[in-house]
Amino acid sequence: MKETLEKLWNELFAEECALISSKEEGALVKKAAEMHKTVDALLTMEQREAVEEYIEAVYEMQDFSVKKAFFKGCEFAVSFFFDTDFFGKE
């Protein structure tokens, strides 16, 4: 099952989830870009590099957490369907 979820995540959902599909998401992206530009102007080159490394680490952590939540949600949905009367088995 994990292999199927990996394929589903890598080939469909990761791309779909990356799309900006609402005004709220667009506003958050714009705000983050503006803040990045402001912070970048205030820092030395060494500080910028440290902040960029920090941002990358946060992105990696976030990606891991979102993917884990997706897998757990799929596993829950499958177990829910099989453990309930959803298919009329009970």
Number of C-alpha atoms within 10 A of each C-alpha: 9 9 8 9 15 14 12 13 17 12 11 11 14 14 10 11 10 8 10 13 10 8 9 10 12 13 12 12 13 12 12 12 12 12 12 13 11 11 13 16 11 10 13 10 11 9 13 15 13 13 16 14 12 12 12 12 12 12 12 12 12 12 13 12 12 13 18 12 12 15 18 12 12 14 14 12 12 11 11 12 11 13 12 11 10 10 9 7 8 7
